[in-house]
């Protein structure tokens, strides 16, 4: 079987690589920002053109001689993308003209012997400056405007003529989508790298290193997982850069795209208020939850015990006692198998259906034990009927004899009864109330 060809976008910073990446992918996946260095990781996306599949790789800008500690690893990420790609799209800025960094990058690519196509971006005003880029030493130049969508079709025709044609696969067995979320610097990127076995995300001790959401597909024991490594979520008042605000929004979008959110916690710092906020957002989104306590390799030196740490964690997260807790170490790659198993259990729970008969027998027993209570008003409240109307998350409708709402404490009681009887580990439950019309 011919593998899906990989196409890497390479060039100096701020030439429009992420804008072109988003244009080809058809959605706003990479962060676009007017400052250099916004994209630091390799950003992958599966795409197709006229029925032919390919994988597009966006890379960080190559800034020669920069003192930014994060741009060194970003350059390494770009080099890895170059090595694994079947075709390199060298992007240059048609407005700025040919610059020394462009020539230096081109020289490096020529030495590597890779197939290269030069993409001259920002040519919406005309192609008068196009000839000077022929000095880069590559035969073909393709003018485009990524921002305005000009020339994209011609570019993709040129691209697909240079790589093997592989039919777009029919995805029958969809991977389990896992979103890694948490505060900055809790080890999300390190955890992702431990899973996939390579440095796909930049790992740095500087908080906020990961700004893009990086999708990575992994197969283990015949099962497929799609990891979304998200930018660290910060409190809004700490979002000094607009790009960090976009990162937070993307983290929330990543949770919305996921089946299960793995909330990564830092064992060395203990619980923080922001951890509860992040977990609460995932619950509000109706996603499955697994709590991953990272950096447990340092537990012995800090005299931490799993039981006491779990008790403290539950005390801070009283609203989700049903979420499984897994202790892991990204550094030592321990606990990873248990984390995947917990995510599998949670996903199965999200899709569990309870028969109407089973549910109504449970509701009847619960009502006889404790009579239903209304949120407001007086008078007897009776549960007439209950049914499950949806999954992921499990959603139940309870019909009452009177037009009232159930007291929040009684809702919690019913939820606890349902969980005790049917499980639903790691997933929120929706209880909706319907009343008889008079």
Helices and strands as residue ranges (DSSP letters): E 5-10, H 17-25, E 43-49, E 52-58, H 69-84, E 87-93, H 100-112, E 116-121, G 130-136, E 141-143, H 152-160, E 176-181, H 188-196, E 214-220, E 223-229, G 236-238, H 242-257, E 260-266, H 273-284, E 288-294, G 296-298, H 306-316, G 318-320, E 324-327, H 336-350, H 356-369, E 383-390, E 394-400, H 408-422, E 429-435
